[in-house]
């Protein structure tokens, strides 16, 4: 008998909701966040009293919440996503008690502020070229240097890693302290790497309506051994836009034909 292997495929679909659908989704998401935060607060208070609360108990409390006048708007959406978020919270607590995750955190609430307005449209157009000697070169002639955050903290990181290597496994508080020092340096490098592209892309979006980015194949560029180290540095700098246009301003991303190596 020949065993047949099952092949699974994943498909991604983009959903374009209408105005009524978008409003329904927004209302549902708001109710889900509200229920999650309420249930988390209730379970946190119970845990402070050294009491365990499970999914069935929070599900019963949800029914009581929907009958109150203050939370009657929860009846305007389907109960399925509301109860599903309680299951997610139950899984989060199970992972916490199993020491596989941190304590669950509250979900942030989204709101509209009257002082926040969309940015005005501009006629600016800028071309962006990823370079080796510089992080970016703009069509305006401006060259943006690569900050190379890892190099600036390399000495501190190497010293902290040497101290950690000298601590024997099971050394207790000393090894934990040394490991935290290494983790803080890595976190500092990561935060600085993320912060610089966000600030840079925000400035470009605010000043221009259209961004034209050259579609480069960095792998082919790295075939040149002399430029390989620089190419890897450019890749690790996160030069592609990582932030949505602030205030709802739309920026058009256009691709130029890919250059053959």
C-alpha positions as CSV (number, residue, x, y, z in Angstrom):
1,X,0.0,0.0,0.0
2,X,1.3,3.4,-1.0
3,X,0.9,6.2,1.6
4,X,-0.3,9.4,0.0
5,X,1.1,12.7,1.4
6,X,-1.4,15.6,1.8
7,X,-0.2,18.9,0.4
8,X,-1.5,22.0,2.1
9,X,-1.5,25.4,0.6
10,X,-2.1,28.8,2.2
11,X,-3.9,31.6,0.4
12,X,-4.0,35.3,1.3
13,X,-7.0,37.4,0.2
14,X,-7.3,41.2,0.5
15,X,-10.7,42.3,1.8
16,X,-12.2,45.6,0.6
17,X,-15.2,46.3,3.0
18,X,-17.9,48.7,2.1
19,X,-18.9,51.6,4.3
20,X,-21.5,49.6,6.2
21,X,-19.1,46.6,6.6
22,X,-16.3,48.9,7.8
23,X,-18.6,50.4,10.4
24,X,-19.7,46.9,11.5
25,X,-16.1,45.7,11.8
26,X,-15.1,48.8,13.7
27,X,-18.0,48.3,16.1
28,X,-17.1,44.7,16.6
29,X,-13.4,45.4,17.2
30,X,-14.3,48.0,19.8
31,X,-16.6,45.6,21.6
32,X,-14.0,42.8,21.6
33,X,-11.4,45.1,23.2
34,X,-13.9,46.2,25.8
35,X,-14.8,42.6,26.7
36,X,-11.2,41.6,26.8
37,X,-10.2,44.4,29.1
38,X,-13.2,43.9,31.4
39,X,-12.5,40.2,31.7
40,X,-8.8,40.8,32.3
41,X,-9.5,43.3,35.0
42,X,-11.9,40.8,36.7
43,X,-9.5,38.0,36.5
44,X,-6.7,40.2,37.8
45,X,-8.8,41.1,40.8
46,X,-9.6,37.5,41.4
47,X,-6.0,36.5,41.1
48,X,-5.1,39.1,43.7
49,X,-7.6,37.3,46.0
50,X,-5.8,34.1,45.2
51,X,-8.8,32.8,43.2
52,X,-8.8,31.1,39.9
53,X,-11.3,32.1,37.2
54,X,-11.8,30.0,34.1
55,X,-13.4,30.5,30.7
56,X,-16.9,29.3,31.8
57,X,-17.0,31.8,34.6
58,X,-16.0,34.7,32.4
59,X,-18.6,33.6,29.8
60,X,-21.3,33.7,32.4
61,X,-20.1,37.2,33.4
62,X,-20.3,38.3,29.8
63,X,-24.0,37.3,29.7
64,X,-24.6,39.4,32.7
65,X,-22.7,42.4,31.2
66,X,-24.8,42.3,28.1
67,X,-28.0,42.6,30.2
68,X,-26.8,45.8,31.9
69,X,-27.8,49.2,30.7
70,X,-24.2,50.4,30.6
71,X,-23.0,47.6,28.4
72,X,-26.1,47.0,26.4
73,X,-24.3,48.0,23.2
74,X,-22.5,44.7,23.3
75,X,-25.7,43.1,22.0
76,X,-25.3,45.1,18.7
77,X,-22.6,42.7,17.6
78,X,-22.3,39.0,17.3
79,X,-21.6,37.1,20.5
80,X,-19.1,34.8,18.7
81,X,-16.1,37.2,18.6
82,X,-16.9,38.3,22.1
83,X,-16.7,34.7,23.4
84,X,-13.7,34.0,21.2
85,X,-11.8,36.8,22.9
86,X,-12.5,35.2,26.2
87,X,-11.0,32.0,24.9
88,X,-7.9,33.9,23.8
89,X,-7.7,35.4,27.3
90,X,-8.0,31.9,28.8
91,X,-5.1,30.7,26.6
92,X,-3.0,33.7,27.6
93,X,-3.5,32.9,31.3
94,X,-2.7,29.2,30.7
95,X,0.5,30.2,29.0
96,X,1.3,32.6,31.9
97,X,0.7,30.0,34.6
98,X,2.7,27.5,32.5
99,X,5.6,30.0,32.5
100,X,5.5,30.2,28.7
101,X,4.5,33.8,28.5
102,X,4.2,37.0,30.5
103,X,1.1,38.2,32.3
104,X,-1.6,39.3,29.8
105,X,-1.8,43.0,29.1
106,X,-4.7,45.3,28.4
107,X,-5.6,46.2,24.8
108,X,-5.3,49.8,23.8
109,X,-8.4,51.7,22.9
110,X,-8.6,53.7,19.6
111,X,-10.2,57.1,19.5
112,X,-10.5,60.1,17.2
113,X,-9.0,63.4,18.4
114,X,-10.4,66.6,16.9
115,X,-7.0,68.3,16.8
116,X,-5.4,65.5,14.6
117,X,-6.0,66.4,11.0
118,X,-4.8,64.8,7.7
119,X,-1.7,66.3,6.2
120,X,-2.3,68.5,3.1
121,X,-1.5,67.0,-0.3
122,X,1.7,68.2,-1.9
123,X,3.2,68.1,-5.4
124,X,6.6,66.7,-4.2
125,X,8.1,63.7,-5.9
126,X,11.3,62.1,-4.8
127,X,13.3,59.2,-6.0
128,X,15.0,56.9,-3.5
129,X,18.1,54.9,-4.3
130,X,19.6,52.4,-1.8
131,X,23.4,52.7,-1.8
132,X,26.4,51.0,-0.3
133,X,28.4,54.0,0.8
134,X,25.3,55.8,2.0
135,X,22.0,54.5,3.4
136,X,19.9,56.4,0.9
137,X,20.5,58.8,-2.0
138,X,17.6,61.0,-3.0
139,X,16.9,62.4,-6.4
140,X,17.3,65.9,-4.9
141,X,21.0,65.2,-4.4
142,X,20.7,64.6,-0.6
143,X,22.7,61.7,0.7
144,X,21.7,60.1,4.0
145,X,24.5,58.4,5.9
146,X,24.2,55.0,7.4
147,X,24.2,55.4,11.2
148,X,25.6,51.9,11.7
149,X,24.2,51.6,15.3
150,X,25.7,48.2,15.9
151,X,29.2,49.5,15.4
152,X,28.7,52.2,18.0
153,X,27.7,49.7,20.7
154,X,30.1,46.9,19.5
155,X,32.6,47.5,22.3
156,X,30.0,47.6,25.0
157,X,28.3,44.5,23.7
158,X,31.6,42.6,23.4
159,X,32.6,43.5,27.0
160,X,29.1,42.5,28.3
161,X,29.3,39.2,26.4
162,X,32.7,38.4,27.9
163,X,31.4,39.0,31.4
164,X,28.5,36.7,30.7
165,X,30.8,34.0,29.3
166,X,32.8,34.0,32.5
167,X,29.7,33.3,34.6
168,X,29.2,29.5,34.9
169,X,25.8,28.1,34.2
170,X,23.7,27.9,37.3
171,X,25.7,30.7,38.9
172,X,22.5,32.2,40.1
173,X,21.9,36.0,40.4
174,X,25.3,37.0,38.9
175,X,24.6,35.2,35.6
176,X,21.1,36.5,35.5
177,X,22.4,40.1,36.0
178,X,25.0,39.7,33.3
179,X,22.5,38.2,30.9
180,X,20.2,41.2,31.5
181,X,23.0,43.6,30.7
182,X,23.6,41.9,27.3
183,X,19.9,41.9,26.6
184,X,19.6,45.6,27.3
185,X,22.4,46.4,24.9
186,X,20.8,44.3,22.2
187,X,17.5,46.0,22.9
188,X,19.2,49.4,22.6
189,X,20.7,48.5,19.2
190,X,17.3,47.2,18.0
191,X,15.4,50.3,19.2
192,X,17.9,52.6,17.5
193,X,17.7,50.6,14.2
194,X,13.9,50.9,14.2
195,X,13.7,54.5,15.3
196,X,15.9,55.9,12.5
197,X,13.9,54.4,9.6
198,X,10.6,55.5,11.2
199,X,11.8,59.1,11.5
200,X,13.3,59.1,8.0
201,X,10.3,57.6,6.3
202,X,8.0,60.0,8.2
203,X,9.9,63.0,7.0
204,X,9.9,61.7,3.4
205,X,6.1,61.1,3.5
206,X,5.4,64.5,5.0
207,X,7.5,66.3,2.4
208,X,6.4,64.4,-0.7
209,X,3.3,63.0,-2.3
210,X,5.0,60.3,-4.4
211,X,8.0,58.1,-3.4
212,X,9.8,56.3,-6.2
213,X,11.9,53.4,-4.9
214,X,14.3,51.4,-7.1
215,X,13.7,47.7,-6.9
216,X,17.2,46.3,-6.3
217,X,18.3,42.7,-5.9
218,X,20.7,43.0,-3.0
219,X,21.7,39.4,-3.3
220,X,23.2,40.1,-6.7
221,X,24.9,43.2,-5.3
222,X,26.4,41.1,-2.6
223,X,28.1,38.9,-5.2
224,X,30.9,41.5,-5.3
225,X,33.1,40.4,-2.4
226,X,34.4,43.8,-1.8
227,X,30.9,45.2,-1.4
228,X,29.4,42.2,0.4
229,X,30.0,43.6,3.9
230,X,28.5,47.0,3.0
231,X,25.5,45.4,1.3
232,X,24.8,43.3,4.4
233,X,25.0,46.5,6.5
234,X,22.6,48.3,4.3
235,X,20.2,45.3,4.4
236,X,20.3,45.3,8.2
237,X,19.6,49.0,8.4
238,X,15.9,48.6,7.5
239,X,15.8,51.2,4.7
240,X,12.4,50.3,3.3
241,X,9.5,52.3,4.5
242,X,8.0,50.7,7.7
243,X,5.5,53.3,8.7
244,X,2.1,54.2,7.3
245,X,1.6,57.8,6.2
246,X,0.7,59.9,9.3
247,X,-2.6,61.5,9.3
248,X,-3.9,59.5,6.4
249,X,-1.9,61.2,3.7
250,X,-1.4,58.8,0.8
251,X,2.0,58.2,-0.7
252,X,2.4,56.4,-4.0
253,X,5.1,53.7,-4.2
254,X,6.3,53.2,-7.7
255,X,8.7,50.5,-8.9
256,X,11.3,51.1,-11.6
257,X,12.4,48.2,-13.8
258,X,14.8,45.9,-12.0
259,X,18.4,46.1,-13.1
260,X,20.1,43.0,-14.2
261,X,23.4,42.2,-12.6
